[in-house]
Amino acid sequence: MLTLSASTCIDGALQLLALALVVAAHLTTTVSAADEDPLQDVCVADIFDPHGLPILTINGRPCIPPDRVKAEDFASPLLRRPAPLNAALGSAVNLASVNTFPGLNTLGLSVARIDYEPKGLHPPHIHPRATEVLFLVHGTLVVGFVSTAPNNTLFQTILYPGDLFVFPRGLVHFQINPDKAKPALAIAALNSQNPGISELAAALFGANPPLPSIVLQETFGIDHVGVKELTDNVLAILAAV
């Protein structure tokens, strides 16, 4: 019969405990990669108080009382039509997030409709809180994303109707319609109720207040005049809606 000493049993238990902690840490990291899991069946966002003023938010949105929840809270006509077109970019993004579709609250999901004019561009941007899956409804798109440093590898391809492409969370990505005559339409799903967006050009040259000119000069190897020209161009693009 095999007998184990007390010290051997304790060592074994400690090893199992250490393994369990490693696994738990890994699972926690994996789960935290998107929005937290809900603690109830539904939590329709209570965005406005009785006077129409925004409700105080913390990490998410508070819920309306369950007895006020209706079936209509889980339907939205928001994506029936495109958002206003940015004439300079030739694209329009209509996002259904918790801020425009309260029924999404706590469900870890947003959906966007993206319309592209011929040669239309959705410029390089990131979603800090979500991975995006893009489905091309019609038209053609050139899409891509860039990995992080030091490699900064570009992953680029052409999409045709029915194709999917995934943009990993937090990585710079873009879409452009290469067709000179036909528009394109895509639907994007993002695994956050509030994915956020940071467009690179707007963040660098359209910040409010502006970034120090010397920062942009040193970063891009241009002078003050070059910074002003780029800033004016970006502000014009942002205003072209």
DRENPA-3360 file (N, C-alpha, C; in nm, 2 decimals, always signed):
BEGIN
1 = MLTLSAST = +0.09/-0.12/+0.00/+0.00/+0.00/+0.00/+0.09/+0.12/+0.00 ~ +0.05/+0.22/-0.08/+0.13/+0.34/-0.09/+0.08/+0.44/+0.02 ~ +0.17/+0.49/+0.10/+0.14/+0.59/+0.20/+0.20/+0.72/+0.17 ~ +0.13/+0.83/+0.20/+0.19/+0.96/+0.17/+0.20/+1.03/+0.30 ~ +0.31/+1.10/+0.32/+0.34/+1.18/+0.44/+0.25/+1.30/+0.44 ~ +0.23/+1.36/+0.55/+0.16/+1.49/+0.56/+0.21/+1.60/+0.48 ~ +0.35/+1.60/+0.48/+0.41/+1.71/+0.40/+0.39/+1.69/+0.25 ~ +0.39/+1.56/+0.21/+0.36/+1.54/+0.07/+0.22/+1.58/+0.03;
9 = CIDGALQL = +0.12/+1.55/+0.11/-0.01/+1.58/+0.09/-0.03/+1.74/+0.08 ~ +0.04/+1.81/+0.17/+0.03/+1.95/+0.18/+0.09/+2.01/+0.05 ~ +0.21/+1.96/+0.01/+0.27/+2.00/-0.11/+0.18/+1.98/-0.23 ~ +0.12/+1.87/-0.24/+0.03/+1.84/-0.35/-0.09/+1.93/-0.35 ~ -0.15/+1.96/-0.24/-0.26/+2.05/-0.23/-0.22/+2.19/-0.27 ~ -0.10/+2.23/-0.23/-0.06/+2.37/-0.27/-0.04/+2.38/-0.42 ~ +0.02/+2.27/-0.48/+0.03/+2.27/-0.62/-0.10/+2.28/-0.69 ~ -0.20/+2.20/-0.65/-0.33/+2.21/-0.71/-0.39/+2.35/-0.69;
17 = LALALVVA = -0.37/+2.41/-0.57/-0.42/+2.54/-0.55/-0.36/+2.64/-0.64 ~ -0.23/+2.63/-0.66/-0.16/+2.72/-0.75/-0.21/+2.71/-0.89 ~ -0.23/+2.58/-0.93/-0.28/+2.56/-1.07/-0.42/+2.62/-1.08 ~ -0.51/+2.60/-0.98/-0.64/+2.65/-0.99/-0.64/+2.81/-1.00 ~ -0.55/+2.87/-0.92/-0.54/+3.02/-0.93/-0.49/+3.06/-1.07 ~ -0.40/+2.99/-1.13/-0.36/+3.03/-1.27/-0.47/+3.01/-1.36 ~ -0.55/+2.90/-1.35/-0.66/+2.88/-1.44/-0.77/+2.99/-1.42 ~ -0.79/+3.02/-1.29/-0.89/+3.12/-1.26/-0.85/+3.26/-1.32;
25 = AHLTTTVS = -0.72/+3.29/-1.30/-0.67/+3.42/-1.35/-0.69/+3.43/-1.50 ~ -0.66/+3.31/-1.57/-0.67/+3.31/-1.72/-0.82/+3.33/-1.76 ~ -0.91/+3.26/-1.69/-1.05/+3.27/-1.72/-1.10/+3.41/-1.70 ~ -1.06/+3.47/-1.59/-1.10/+3.61/-1.56/-1.05/+3.71/-1.66 ~ -0.93/+3.69/-1.71/-0.88/+3.77/-1.82/-0.96/+3.76/-1.94 ~ -0.99/+3.63/-1.98/-1.07/+3.60/-2.10/-1.21/+3.67/-2.09 ~ -1.28/+3.65/-1.98/-1.41/+3.70/-1.96/-1.41/+3.85/-1.97 ~ -1.31/+3.92/-1.91/-1.30/+4.06/-1.90/-1.27/+4.13/-2.04;
33 = AADEDPLQ = -1.25/+4.04/-2.14/-1.21/+4.10/-2.27/-1.32/+4.17/-2.34 ~ -1.45/+4.15/-2.29/-1.56/+4.23/-2.34/-1.64/+4.28/-2.23 ~ -1.77/+4.32/-2.25/-1.85/+4.37/-2.14/-1.88/+4.26/-2.04 ~ -1.90/+4.31/-1.92/-1.93/+4.21/-1.81/-2.06/+4.14/-1.83 ~ -2.07/+4.02/-1.78/-2.19/+3.94/-1.80/-2.31/+4.01/-1.72 ~ -2.43/+4.00/-1.77/-2.55/+4.06/-1.70/-2.58/+3.97/-1.57 ~ -2.64/+4.04/-1.48/-2.68/+3.97/-1.35/-2.83/+3.95/-1.35 ~ -2.90/+3.98/-1.46/-3.05/+3.96/-1.47/-3.08/+3.94/-1.61;
41 = DVCVADIF = -3.21/+3.89/-1.64/-3.25/+3.86/-1.77/-3.23/+3.98/-1.87 ~ -3.29/+4.09/-1.83/-3.28/+4.21/-1.91/-3.26/+4.33/-1.82 ~ -3.20/+4.44/-1.88/-3.18/+4.56/-1.81/-3.19/+4.68/-1.91 ~ -3.31/+4.71/-1.95/-3.33/+4.82/-2.05/-3.28/+4.95/-1.99 ~ -3.19/+5.02/-2.06/-3.12/+5.14/-2.01/-3.22/+5.25/-1.97 ~ -3.21/+5.31/-1.85/-3.29/+5.42/-1.81/-3.20/+5.54/-1.84 ~ -3.21/+5.60/-1.97/-3.11/+5.70/-2.01/-3.15/+5.84/-1.96 ~ -3.29/+5.86/-1.95/-3.33/+6.00/-1.91/-3.42/+5.99/-1.79;
49 = DPHGLPIL = -3.41/+6.10/-1.71/-3.50/+6.11/-1.59/-3.63/+6.17/-1.64 ~ -3.73/+6.18/-1.54/-3.86/+6.23/-1.58/-3.86/+6.36/-1.65 ~ -3.76/+6.44/-1.63/-3.75/+6.58/-1.69/-3.67/+6.58/-1.82 ~ -3.64/+6.46/-1.87/-3.57/+6.45/-2.00/-3.42/+6.47/-1.99 ~ -3.37/+6.48/-1.86/-3.22/+6.50/-1.84/-3.15/+6.37/-1.84 ~ -3.02/+6.36/-1.88/-2.95/+6.24/-1.88/-2.93/+6.19/-1.74 ~ -2.94/+6.06/-1.72/-2.92/+5.99/-1.59/-2.77/+5.98/-1.57 ~ -2.73/+5.99/-1.44/-2.59/+5.97/-1.41/-2.55/+5.83/-1.44;
57 = TINGRPCI = -2.43/+5.82/-1.51/-2.38/+5.69/-1.55/-2.26/+5.65/-1.47 ~ -2.24/+5.52/-1.45/-2.12/+5.47/-1.39/-2.05/+5.39/-1.50 ~ -2.03/+5.26/-1.48/-1.97/+5.17/-1.58/-2.09/+5.10/-1.65 ~ -2.16/+5.18/-1.73/-2.28/+5.12/-1.80/-2.40/+5.22/-1.78 ~ -2.51/+5.16/-1.78/-2.64/+5.24/-1.76/-2.72/+5.17/-1.66 ~ -2.80/+5.25/-1.57/-2.89/+5.19/-1.48/-3.01/+5.13/-1.56 ~ -3.09/+5.05/-1.49/-3.20/+4.98/-1.55/-3.33/+5.05/-1.52 ~ -3.43/+5.05/-1.61/-3.56/+5.09/-1.57/-3.63/+4.98/-1.49;
65 = PPDRVKAE = -3.73/+5.01/-1.41/-3.79/+4.91/-1.33/-3.85/+4.80/-1.42 ~ -3.84/+4.67/-1.38/-3.89/+4.56/-1.47/-4.03/+4.58/-1.51 ~ -4.12/+4.64/-1.43/-4.26/+4.65/-1.46/-4.28/+4.75/-1.57 ~ -4.18/+4.83/-1.61/-4.19/+4.93/-1.72/-4.13/+4.87/-1.85 ~ -4.07/+4.76/-1.85/-4.01/+4.70/-1.97/-4.12/+4.65/-2.06 ~ -4.11/+4.69/-2.19/-4.20/+4.65/-2.30/-4.13/+4.58/-2.41 ~ -4.20/+4.50/-2.49/-4.14/+4.44/-2.60/-4.08/+4.54/-2.70 ~ -4.14/+4.66/-2.71/-4.08/+4.76/-2.80/-3.94/+4.80/-2.76;
73 = DFASPLLR = -3.90/+4.78/-2.63/-3.77/+4.82/-2.59/-3.66/+4.74/-2.66 ~ -3.70/+4.62/-2.71/-3.60/+4.53/-2.77/-3.61/+4.53/-2.92 ~ -3.67/+4.63/-2.98/-3.68/+4.65/-3.12/-3.64/+4.79/-3.15 ~ -3.57/+4.81/-3.27/-3.53/+4.95/-3.31/-3.53/+4.96/-3.46 ~ -3.58/+5.07/-3.51/-3.58/+5.09/-3.66/-3.46/+5.17/-3.70 ~ -3.36/+5.19/-3.61/-3.25/+5.28/-3.63/-3.18/+5.26/-3.76 ~ -3.16/+5.13/-3.79/-3.07/+5.10/-3.91/-3.15/+5.09/-4.04 ~ -3.27/+5.13/-4.04/-3.35/+5.12/-4.17/-3.29/+5.21/-4.27;
81 = RPAPLNAA = -3.24/+5.33/-4.23/-3.18/+5.43/-4.32/-3.04/+5.46/-4.28 ~ -2.96/+5.51/-4.38/-2.82/+5.54/-4.35/-2.82/+5.67/-4.26 ~ -2.71/+5.69/-4.19/-2.68/+5.81/-4.12/-2.65/+5.92/-4.22 ~ -2.64/+6.04/-4.18/-2.60/+6.15/-4.27/-2.46/+6.12/-4.33 ~ -2.45/+6.15/-4.45/-2.32/+6.12/-4.53/-2.22/+6.22/-4.50 ~ -2.10/+6.17/-4.47/-1.98/+6.27/-4.47/-1.94/+6.28/-4.61 ~ -1.96/+6.40/-4.67/-1.94/+6.42/-4.81/-1.79/+6.41/-4.85 ~ -1.70/+6.45/-4.75/-1.56/+6.44/-4.78/-1.51/+6.30/-4.78;
89 = LGSAVNLA = -1.56/+6.22/-4.70/-1.52/+6.08/-4.69/-1.60/+5.98/-4.78 ~ -1.73/+6.02/-4.81/-1.81/+5.94/-4.89/-1.86/+5.82/-4.81 ~ -1.88/+5.83/-4.68/-1.93/+5.72/-4.60/-2.02/+5.77/-4.49 ~ -2.10/+5.68/-4.43/-2.19/+5.72/-4.33/-2.20/+5.60/-4.23 ~ -2.19/+5.62/-4.10/-2.19/+5.51/-4.00/-2.31/+5.54/-3.91 ~ -2.40/+5.45/-3.91/-2.52/+5.46/-3.82/-2.51/+5.35/-3.71 ~ -2.48/+5.38/-3.59/-2.45/+5.29/-3.48/-2.56/+5.27/-3.39 ~ -2.61/+5.15/-3.37/-2.71/+5.12/-3.27/-2.63/+5.07/-3.14;
97 = SVNTFPGL = -2.61/+5.15/-3.05/-2.54/+5.12/-2.92/-2.64/+5.14/-2.81 ~ -2.60/+5.12/-2.69/-2.69/+5.14/-2.57/-2.74/+5.28/-2.57 ~ -2.66/+5.38/-2.62/-2.70/+5.52/-2.62/-2.82/+5.55/-2.71 ~ -2.84/+5.47/-2.81/-2.95/+5.49/-2.91/-3.05/+5.37/-2.91 ~ -3.02/+5.26/-2.84/-3.10/+5.14/-2.84/-3.09/+5.09/-2.70 ~ -3.17/+5.14/-2.60/-3.16/+5.11/-2.46/-3.17/+4.96/-2.43 ~ -3.24/+4.88/-2.52/-3.25/+4.74/-2.49/-3.12/+4.66/-2.50 ~ -3.02/+4.72/-2.55/-2.89/+4.65/-2.56/-2.82/+4.66/-2.42;
105 = NTLGLSVA = -2.87/+4.73/-2.33/-2.79/+4.75/-2.20/-2.76/+4.62/-2.13 ~ -2.64/+4.60/-2.09/-2.58/+4.48/-2.03/-2.56/+4.36/-2.12 ~ -2.60/+4.37/-2.25/-2.60/+4.25/-2.34/-2.47/+4.24/-2.41 ~ -2.38/+4.34/-2.40/-2.25/+4.33/-2.46/-2.25/+4.33/-2.62 ~ -2.33/+4.41/-2.68/-2.35/+4.41/-2.82/-2.39/+4.55/-2.87 ~ -2.33/+4.58/-2.99/-2.37/+4.69/-3.07/-2.38/+4.65/-3.21 ~ -2.46/+4.72/-3.30/-2.47/+4.69/-3.44/-2.46/+4.82/-3.52 ~ -2.39/+4.82/-3.63/-2.38/+4.94/-3.71/-2.41/+4.91/-3.85;
113 = RIDYEPKG = -2.47/+5.01/-3.92/-2.49/+5.01/-4.06/-2.39/+5.11/-4.12 ~ -2.31/+5.06/-4.22/-2.21/+5.15/-4.28/-2.24/+5.16/-4.43 ~ -2.26/+5.28/-4.48/-2.29/+5.30/-4.62/-2.17/+5.37/-4.68 ~ -2.13/+5.32/-4.80/-2.02/+5.37/-4.87/-2.06/+5.42/-5.01 ~ -2.03/+5.55/-5.04/-2.05/+5.59/-5.18/-1.94/+5.53/-5.26 ~ -1.95/+5.54/-5.40/-1.83/+5.50/-5.48/-1.71/+5.57/-5.43 ~ -1.60/+5.50/-5.41/-1.47/+5.55/-5.36/-1.48/+5.59/-5.22 ~ -1.59/+5.56/-5.15/-1.61/+5.60/-5.01/-1.52/+5.53/-4.92;
121 = LHPPHIHP = -1.48/+5.61/-4.81/-1.38/+5.56/-4.71/-1.43/+5.57/-4.57 ~ -1.41/+5.46/-4.49/-1.42/+5.47/-4.35/-1.28/+5.47/-4.30 ~ -1.23/+5.59/-4.26/-1.08/+5.61/-4.24/-1.03/+5.53/-4.12 ~ -0.90/+5.52/-4.11/-0.84/+5.44/-4.00/-0.89/+5.49/-3.87 ~ -0.93/+5.39/-3.79/-0.98/+5.41/-3.65/-0.97/+5.29/-3.57 ~ -1.00/+5.31/-3.44/-1.00/+5.19/-3.35/-1.12/+5.19/-3.26 ~ -1.16/+5.08/-3.21/-1.27/+5.06/-3.11/-1.20/+5.01/-2.98 ~ -1.19/+5.10/-2.88/-1.11/+5.06/-2.77/-1.17/+4.95/-2.68;
129 = RATEVLFL = -1.31/+4.93/-2.70/-1.37/+4.84/-2.61/-1.44/+4.72/-2.69 ~ -1.41/+4.70/-2.81/-1.48/+4.60/-2.89/-1.40/+4.54/-3.00 ~ -1.42/+4.41/-3.03/-1.39/+4.35/-3.15/-1.50/+4.37/-3.25 ~ -1.48/+4.38/-3.38/-1.58/+4.41/-3.48/-1.58/+4.30/-3.58 ~ -1.70/+4.25/-3.62/-1.72/+4.16/-3.73/-1.80/+4.23/-3.83 ~ -1.75/+4.24/-3.96/-1.81/+4.31/-4.06/-1.87/+4.21/-4.16 ~ -2.00/+4.23/-4.20/-2.06/+4.15/-4.30/-2.10/+4.24/-4.42 ~ -2.05/+4.21/-4.54/-2.07/+4.29/-4.66/-2.20/+4.25/-4.72;
137 = VHGTLVVG = -2.30/+4.34/-4.73/-2.43/+4.31/-4.79/-2.43/+4.32/-4.94 ~ -2.38/+4.43/-4.99/-2.36/+4.44/-5.13/-2.24/+4.54/-5.16 ~ -2.19/+4.53/-5.29/-2.08/+4.61/-5.33/-1.95/+4.54/-5.30 ~ -1.84/+4.61/-5.30/-1.70/+4.56/-5.28/-1.63/+4.65/-5.18 ~ -1.55/+4.59/-5.10/-1.48/+4.67/-5.00/-1.33/+4.61/-4.99 ~ -1.24/+4.71/-4.98/-1.10/+4.67/-4.94/-1.09/+4.70/-4.79 ~ -1.06/+4.60/-4.71/-1.06/+4.62/-4.57/-0.92/+4.57/-4.51 ~ -0.89/+4.62/-4.40/-0.76/+4.58/-4.34/-0.74/+4.63/-4.20;
145 = FVSTAPNN = -0.65/+4.57/-4.12/-0.61/+4.62/-3.99/-0.46/+4.60/-3.98 ~ -0.41/+4.68/-3.88/-0.26/+4.68/-3.86/-0.23/+4.62/-3.72 ~ -0.14/+4.53/-3.71/-0.11/+4.47/-3.58/-0.02/+4.58/-3.50 ~ +0.00/+4.55/-3.38/+0.08/+4.64/-3.29/+0.23/+4.63/-3.32 ~ +0.30/+4.73/-3.27/+0.44/+4.74/-3.28/+0.51/+4.61/-3.21 ~ +0.63/+4.57/-3.25/+0.71/+4.64/-3.35/+0.69/+4.60/-3.49 ~ +0.60/+4.50/-3.52/+0.59/+4.46/-3.66/+0.50/+4.55/-3.74 ~ +0.39/+4.60/-3.68/+0.29/+4.68/-3.76/+0.25/+4.62/-3.89;
153 = TLFQTILY = +0.22/+4.49/-3.88/+0.18/+4.42/-4.00/+0.04/+4.45/-4.05 ~ +0.03/+4.48/-4.18/-0.10/+4.51/-4.24/-0.16/+4.38/-4.29 ~ -0.29/+4.35/-4.24/-0.37/+4.24/-4.29/-0.48/+4.30/-4.37 ~ -0.47/+4.28/-4.50/-0.57/+4.34/-4.59/-0.62/+4.24/-4.70 ~ -0.75/+4.26/-4.73/-0.81/+4.18/-4.83/-0.93/+4.25/-4.90 ~ -0.99/+4.18/-5.00/-1.10/+4.24/-5.07/-1.23/+4.16/-5.03 ~ -1.33/+4.22/-4.99/-1.46/+4.16/-4.96/-1.56/+4.17/-5.07 ~ -1.64/+4.06/-5.09/-1.75/+4.06/-5.18/-1.88/+4.03/-5.11;
161 = PGDLFVFP = -2.00/+4.05/-5.17/-2.12/+4.03/-5.09/-2.13/+3.89/-5.03 ~ -2.17/+3.89/-4.90/-2.17/+3.77/-4.82/-2.05/+3.74/-4.74 ~ -1.94/+3.82/-4.76/-1.82/+3.79/-4.69/-1.82/+3.85/-4.55 ~ -1.74/+3.79/-4.46/-1.71/+3.84/-4.33/-1.57/+3.88/-4.31 ~ -1.54/+3.98/-4.22/-1.41/+4.01/-4.19/-1.41/+4.05/-4.04 ~ -1.31/+4.02/-3.97/-1.30/+4.05/-3.82/-1.19/+4.15/-3.80 ~ -1.22/+4.25/-3.72/-1.12/+4.35/-3.68/-1.09/+4.33/-3.53 ~ -0.98/+4.29/-3.49/-0.95/+4.26/-3.35/-0.96/+4.39/-3.26;
169 = RGLVHFQI = -1.00/+4.37/-3.14/-1.02/+4.49/-3.05/-0.90/+4.57/-3.04 ~ -0.92/+4.70/-3.05/-0.81/+4.80/-3.02/-0.71/+4.82/-3.13 ~ -0.73/+4.75/-3.25/-0.63/+4.76/-3.36/-0.68/+4.86/-3.46 ~ -0.59/+4.93/-3.52/-0.63/+5.03/-3.63/-0.68/+4.95/-3.75 ~ -0.80/+5.00/-3.80/-0.85/+4.93/-3.92/-0.93/+5.03/-4.01 ~ -0.96/+4.99/-4.12/-1.03/+5.08/-4.22/-1.11/+5.00/-4.32 ~ -1.19/+5.07/-4.40/-1.26/+5.01/-4.51/-1.27/+5.11/-4.62 ~ -1.26/+5.07/-4.75/-1.28/+5.16/-4.86/-1.34/+5.09/-4.97;
177 = NPDKAKPA = -1.44/+5.16/-5.04/-1.50/+5.11/-5.15/-1.42/+5.14/-5.28 ~ -1.36/+5.04/-5.34/-1.28/+5.07/-5.46/-1.35/+5.10/-5.59 ~ -1.48/+5.07/-5.59/-1.56/+5.09/-5.71/-1.59/+5.24/-5.74 ~ -1.57/+5.28/-5.86/-1.59/+5.42/-5.90/-1.73/+5.45/-5.93 ~ -1.82/+5.35/-5.94/-1.96/+5.37/-5.99/-2.06/+5.32/-5.89 ~ -2.03/+5.21/-5.81/-2.13/+5.14/-5.73/-2.11/+5.17/-5.58 ~ -2.22/+5.19/-5.51/-2.20/+5.20/-5.36/-2.19/+5.06/-5.30 ~ -2.16/+5.07/-5.17/-2.15/+4.94/-5.09/-2.22/+4.96/-4.96;
185 = LAIAALNS = -2.27/+4.85/-4.90/-2.33/+4.85/-4.77/-2.28/+4.74/-4.69 ~ -2.25/+4.77/-4.56/-2.20/+4.66/-4.47/-2.27/+4.68/-4.33 ~ -2.29/+4.56/-4.26/-2.34/+4.56/-4.13/-2.23/+4.51/-4.04 ~ -2.20/+4.58/-3.93/-2.10/+4.54/-3.84/-2.16/+4.51/-3.70 ~ -2.11/+4.41/-3.64/-2.15/+4.37/-3.50/-2.02/+4.39/-3.41 ~ -2.04/+4.45/-3.29/-1.93/+4.47/-3.20/-1.97/+4.42/-3.06 ~ -1.87/+4.36/-3.00/-1.91/+4.29/-2.87/-1.89/+4.38/-2.75 ~ -1.96/+4.50/-2.76/-1.97/+4.59/-2.65/-2.09/+4.67/-2.67;
193 = QNPGISEL = -2.17/+4.71/-2.57/-2.28/+4.79/-2.58/-2.24/+4.94/-2.61 ~ -2.11/+4.97/-2.58/-2.06/+5.10/-2.61/-1.92/+5.09/-2.65 ~ -1.90/+5.05/-2.78/-1.76/+5.02/-2.82/-1.66/+5.13/-2.83 ~ -1.72/+5.25/-2.85/-1.63/+5.37/-2.86/-1.56/+5.37/-3.00 ~ -1.51/+5.49/-3.04/-1.44/+5.50/-3.17/-1.34/+5.61/-3.15 ~ -1.22/+5.59/-3.20/-1.12/+5.70/-3.21/-1.06/+5.69/-3.35 ~ -1.09/+5.80/-3.43/-1.04/+5.81/-3.56/-0.91/+5.88/-3.55 ~ -0.80/+5.82/-3.61/-0.67/+5.86/-3.59/-0.65/+6.01/-3.63;
201 = AAALFGAN = -0.69/+6.04/-3.75/-0.67/+6.18/-3.80/-0.74/+6.28/-3.71 ~ -0.87/+6.25/-3.67/-0.94/+6.34/-3.58/-0.88/+6.35/-3.45 ~ -0.83/+6.24/-3.39/-0.77/+6.24/-3.26/-0.64/+6.32/-3.26 ~ -0.56/+6.31/-3.36/-0.43/+6.38/-3.37/-0.45/+6.53/-3.41 ~ -0.53/+6.55/-3.51/-0.54/+6.69/-3.57/-0.67/+6.76/-3.54 ~ -0.76/+6.69/-3.47/-0.89/+6.76/-3.44/-0.92/+6.76/-3.29 ~ -0.82/+6.73/-3.21/-0.84/+6.73/-3.06/-0.88/+6.86/-3.01 ~ -0.96/+6.86/-2.90/-1.01/+6.98/-2.84/-0.98/+6.98/-2.69;
209 = PPLPSIVL = -0.88/+7.06/-2.64/-0.80/+7.16/-2.72/-0.70/+7.08/-2.80 ~ -0.64/+7.16/-2.90/-0.54/+7.09/-2.99/-0.42/+7.04/-2.92 ~ -0.36/+6.93/-2.98/-0.23/+6.89/-2.93/-0.13/+6.99/-2.95 ~ -0.02/+7.00/-2.87/+0.08/+7.10/-2.89/+0.14/+7.08/-3.03 ~ +0.16/+7.19/-3.11/+0.21/+7.18/-3.24/+0.35/+7.11/-3.25 ~ +0.43/+7.13/-3.15/+0.56/+7.07/-3.15/+0.56/+6.91/-3.14 ~ +0.45/+6.86/-3.08/+0.43/+6.72/-3.07/+0.41/+6.66/-3.21 ~ +0.32/+6.73/-3.28/+0.29/+6.68/-3.42/+0.40/+6.70/-3.51;
217 = QETFGIDH = +0.47/+6.81/-3.50/+0.59/+6.84/-3.58/+0.69/+6.73/-3.57 ~ +0.73/+6.69/-3.44/+0.83/+6.59/-3.42/+0.78/+6.45/-3.46 ~ +0.65/+6.43/-3.44/+0.60/+6.29/-3.47/+0.60/+6.27/-3.62 ~ +0.56/+6.37/-3.70/+0.55/+6.35/-3.84/+0.66/+6.41/-3.93 ~ +0.75/+6.47/-3.86/+0.87/+6.53/-3.93/+0.82/+6.64/-4.02 ~ +0.73/+6.73/-3.98/+0.68/+6.84/-4.06/+0.70/+6.97/-3.97 ~ +0.69/+7.08/-4.04/+0.70/+7.21/-3.97/+0.56/+7.26/-3.92 ~ +0.56/+7.38/-3.87/+0.44/+7.44/-3.81/+0.34/+7.46/-3.92;
225 = VGVKELTD = +0.38/+7.50/-4.04/+0.29/+7.52/-4.16/+0.22/+7.39/-4.20 ~ +0.30/+7.28/-4.20/+0.25/+7.15/-4.23/+0.14/+7.10/-4.13 ~ +0.17/+7.13/-4.00/+0.07/+7.10/-3.90/-0.06/+7.17/-3.92 ~ -0.05/+7.30/-3.95/-0.17/+7.38/-3.97/-0.25/+7.34/-4.10 ~ -0.18/+7.30/-4.20/-0.25/+7.25/-4.32/-0.32/+7.12/-4.29 ~ -0.26/+7.03/-4.22/-0.32/+6.90/-4.19/-0.44/+6.92/-4.10 ~ -0.42/+7.01/-4.00/-0.53/+7.04/-3.90/-0.65/+7.10/-3.98 ~ -0.63/+7.19/-4.07/-0.73/+7.26/-4.14/-0.81/+7.15/-4.23;
233 = NVLAILAA = -0.73/+7.06/-4.29/-0.79/+6.96/-4.38/-0.88/+6.87/-4.29 ~ -0.83/+6.82/-4.18/-0.90/+6.73/-4.09/-1.03/+6.79/-4.04 ~ -1.02/+6.92/-4.00/-1.14/+6.99/-3.95/-1.24/+7.01/-4.06 ~ -1.20/+7.03/-4.18/-1.29/+7.04/-4.29/-1.36/+6.91/-4.32 ~ -1.29/+6.80/-4.31/-1.35/+6.67/-4.33/-1.45/+6.64/-4.22 ~ -1.41/+6.67/-4.09/-1.51/+6.64/-3.98/-1.63/+6.72/-4.00 ~ -1.62/+6.84/-4.06/-1.74/+6.93/-4.07/-1.82/+6.89/-4.19 ~ -1.78/+6.80/-4.28/-1.84/+6.78/-4.41/-1.96/+6.68/-4.39;
241 = V = -2.04/+6.70/-4.30/-2.16/+6.61/-4.28/-2.29/+6.68/-4.31;
% end
